[in-house]
Amino acid sequence: MAEAHAPSSVEPAHGGGHASLTTYINVAIVLAVITAIEVATLYVPGIPKGMLVASLLIMSIIKFVLVVGFFMHLRYDSPIMRAVFVGPLVLSILIILALMALFGAYLLLPRPTL
């Protein structure tokens, strides 16, 4: 019965790796800085709308990757789990872009006036 509680050398099936507390704190600081830059960007006068939207989207993508990679532990999961997450994500983005193109919802493109 004592051997049933012995430590096992078998790795968990989900990957098992985690970042240190310092890594989580550093990622949180980077996320806070990027958020502050996003908010400050909105108050800078004279930025063209296209450049504003592009910069906000890029910063949002960076924040998304950091949150998913570290706080959702996707960075330390097996490649199959990444594919299970990223595959439907890419598909949904493509569907949203196709619907936006279909119904003319792009904000950056001029719309014909009727």
N, C-alpha and C positions, 0 to 999 in steps of 0.2 A: 504494500500500500504506500510505502514511503516513496517508491520510485514514480508513482503517479504524479507527485508534486515536484519532481525534479525539473530544472530548467531545460527547455527544449531548444535545439539548434535549428529548428525548422523556421524558415522565414514566413511571415504572413502572405497570403495569396494576393493582397492588394498592393504590394510594393513595400510598405512598412517604413519608408524613409520620411523623416521630418526635418524641418529646419530648426535651427537653434532660436532661443528667445531673442538674441541680438539680431538675427536676420529678420524676424517678425517686426521688431522695433524699427529697424532701418527701412523696411518696406513701408511701414505705417508713416514714417517721416517723409519718405519720397512721395507717397500718396497725398499727404497734407500739403507738401510744397507744390505739387502739380495742381491740386485743387485751388490753391491760392493764386497760382499763375492763371488758371482758367477764369477765376472771378475777376482778377485784375485786368485781364485781356478785354473783358466786356466794357471796362471803363476807359480804355484808351481811345481817344477821339481820332478819327481819320483813317481807321483801318478799313480797307475795302471789305465788303460783306463776304466775298468769296474767300479771301484770305482768313477772315475771322472764323467762318464756318470750318474751313479746312484745318486751321490750327486747333480749334476746339475738338474736332473729330479725332485728330491725331492724338491729342492729350487724353481723350476719353478711351481710345484704343489701348494706349499705354497703361492707363489705370486698370482697364479690364483685364489685360494680360497679367498684370501684377497680382490682382485680387484672385483671379482664377488659378494662377500658377502657384502662389504661396498659401493663401488662406483657404483655398479649396483643395490644397495638396495635389493638384493635377501635375505639378512639376515632378513629383516623386512617385506618381503612379506608373503602372506599366503602359507601354505604347498602345495597347489595345484599348485601355480606358480613355486615353487621350483621343483616340480615333472615334470612340463612341460619343465623346463630348463634342469634338471639333467638327465631325461630319455633319450632324444635324444643324449645328450652328451655321456652317457655311451654306447649307441648303436653305435655311430660313432667311439668311441675309439675301441670297439670290432671289428668293421668292418675293421678299419685300421690295427689292430694287425693281423686279419685273412689274410688280403691281404699281409702283410709283411711276414707272415709265408708261405703263398702260393708261393710267388715269391722269397723267400730266402733273404730278405732284412735286416735281423738282423745284426747289425754291431758288436755285442759282440760275436756272435758265429763264430767259424772258418768255412770258406767255403772250400769245397773240390776243389782242383785244378785239372783242366782237361788237 
